[in-house]
Amino acid sequence: MREHQRAKTDRLDTELLMRAFLGWLRGEKRHCSMAAIPTLEEEDARRPNRERGTLVGEQTRLINRIKAILARFGVRSFRLSLRQAADRLESIRTAEGTPLPDNTRAELYRFLERLNLVRAQIRAIEQERLRRLAAAPAAANGPHAMVRLLARIIGIGVETADMLVNEMLARKLRDRRAVARYAGLTGSPDESGNTPRVG
């Protein structure tokens, strides 16, 4: 069964937005609702978690790139988790038993330097979060108390607890459907493109 596709252009979207905004200005109930804009403090509290997520993605990209370069030369046993990984590059031999070519080794050194920098930045964010949690009063209410409470649950670490408190629990979700939409379990009522619209 084919679903009816609504016409979708910028002109039609603009007209719909203007109609909704004018209805809201007239005071029509349930005509439209406005998005809650987070305060500067709420938005700032989300920055470390989001930055850490970006850095973890960058770390994964660097590791995969290094492994791909090494695999091209038949090297599969090199451990990037070791602190002396850069020092061990000199002793690496290709599958034929020859040393790595000079340009390849120089490129790998640069990748390892970037990887060490990214790892240091991730550690700095995590240590700063732990310092803030330790400095907050234990009996106080607020986000730090919620993070500590959630982190006590088995299987939820400080990172996940911090993300839940600052990204999800700080939002005013009006009902169970809104929670499901936010978690990605159901579709959003205003999805566009090839995704069918809910409603």
Contacts in CASP RR format, 6 or more apart in sequence:
PFRMAT RR
TARGET T0000
AUTHOR 0000-0000-0000
METHOD contacts of the structure
MODEL  1
MREHQRAKTDRLDTELLMRAFLGWLRGEKRHCSMAAIPTLEEEDARRPNR
ERGTLVGEQTRLINRIKAILARFGVRSFRLSLRQAADRLESIRTAEGTPL
PDNTRAELYRFLERLNLVRAQIRAIEQERLRRLAAAPAAANGPHAMVRLL
ARIIGIGVETADMLVNEMLARKLRDRRAVARYAGLTGSPDESGNTPRVG
3 196 0 8 1.000
6 197 0 8 1.000
8 192 0 8 1.000
8 193 0 8 1.000
20 31 0 8 1.000
20 32 0 8 1.000
21 32 0 8 1.000
23 31 0 8 1.000
23 32 0 8 1.000
24 31 0 8 1.000
24 32 0 8 1.000
24 34 0 8 1.000
36 171 0 8 1.000
36 172 0 8 1.000
38 46 0 8 1.000
38 170 0 8 1.000
42 166 0 8 1.000
42 170 0 8 1.000
45 143 0 8 1.000
45 166 0 8 1.000
45 170 0 8 1.000
46 166 0 8 1.000
46 167 0 8 1.000
48 125 0 8 1.000
48 128 0 8 1.000
48 129 0 8 1.000
48 162 0 8 1.000
49 159 0 8 1.000
49 162 0 8 1.000
49 163 0 8 1.000
49 166 0 8 1.000
49 167 0 8 1.000
51 125 0 8 1.000
52 122 0 8 1.000
52 125 0 8 1.000
52 126 0 8 1.000
52 159 0 8 1.000
55 118 0 8 1.000
55 121 0 8 1.000
55 122 0 8 1.000
55 125 0 8 1.000
56 122 0 8 1.000
58 118 0 8 1.000
59 115 0 8 1.000
59 118 0 8 1.000
59 119 0 8 1.000
59 122 0 8 1.000
62 111 0 8 1.000
62 114 0 8 1.000
62 115 0 8 1.000
62 118 0 8 1.000
63 80 0 8 1.000
63 115 0 8 1.000
65 111 0 8 1.000
66 80 0 8 1.000
66 108 0 8 1.000
66 111 0 8 1.000
66 112 0 8 1.000
66 115 0 8 1.000
67 78 0 8 1.000
67 80 0 8 1.000
69 104 0 8 1.000
69 107 0 8 1.000
69 108 0 8 1.000
69 111 0 8 1.000
70 76 0 8 1.000
70 78 0 8 1.000
70 92 0 8 1.000
70 108 0 8 1.000
73 94 0 8 1.000
73 95 0 8 1.000
73 100 0 8 1.000
73 104 0 8 1.000
74 94 0 8 1.000
74 95 0 8 1.000
75 92 0 8 1.000
75 93 0 8 1.000
75 94 0 8 1.000
75 95 0 8 1.000
75 100 0 8 1.000
78 85 0 8 1.000
78 88 0 8 1.000
78 92 0 8 1.000
79 85 0 8 1.000
80 112 0 8 1.000
80 115 0 8 1.000
82 88 0 8 1.000
85 112 0 8 1.000
86 109 0 8 1.000
86 112 0 8 1.000
86 113 0 8 1.000
86 116 0 8 1.000
89 100 0 8 1.000
89 105 0 8 1.000
89 108 0 8 1.000
89 109 0 8 1.000
89 112 0 8 1.000
90 99 0 8 1.000
90 105 0 8 1.000
92 99 0 8 1.000
92 100 0 8 1.000
93 99 0 8 1.000
93 100 0 8 1.000
94 100 0 8 1.000
99 105 0 8 1.000
100 108 0 8 1.000
126 158 0 8 1.000
126 159 0 8 1.000
129 158 0 8 1.000
129 162 0 8 1.000
130 158 0 8 1.000
132 144 0 8 1.000
133 144 0 8 1.000
133 147 0 8 1.000
133 148 0 8 1.000
133 158 0 8 1.000
136 144 0 8 1.000
136 145 0 8 1.000
138 145 0 8 1.000
138 148 0 8 1.000
143 165 0 8 1.000
143 166 0 8 1.000
143 170 0 8 1.000
146 161 0 8 1.000
146 165 0 8 1.000
146 169 0 8 1.000
147 158 0 8 1.000
147 161 0 8 1.000
147 162 0 8 1.000
147 165 0 8 1.000
148 161 0 8 1.000
149 161 0 8 1.000
150 156 0 8 1.000
150 157 0 8 1.000
150 160 0 8 1.000
150 161 0 8 1.000
150 164 0 8 1.000
150 165 0 8 1.000
151 157 0 8 1.000
151 158 0 8 1.000
151 161 0 8 1.000
153 161 0 8 1.000
156 164 0 8 1.000
168 182 0 8 1.000
168 183 0 8 1.000
171 182 0 8 1.000
173 179 0 8 1.000
173 182 0 8 1.000
177 186 0 8 1.000
180 186 0 8 1.000
181 187 0 8 1.000
181 188 0 8 1.000
181 189 0 8 1.000
186 198 0 8 1.000
187 195 0 8 1.000
187 198 0 8 1.000
188 198 0 8 1.000
189 197 0 8 1.000
189 198 0 8 1.000
189 199 0 8 1.000
190 197 0 8 1.000
191 197 0 8 1.000
191 198 0 8 1.000
END
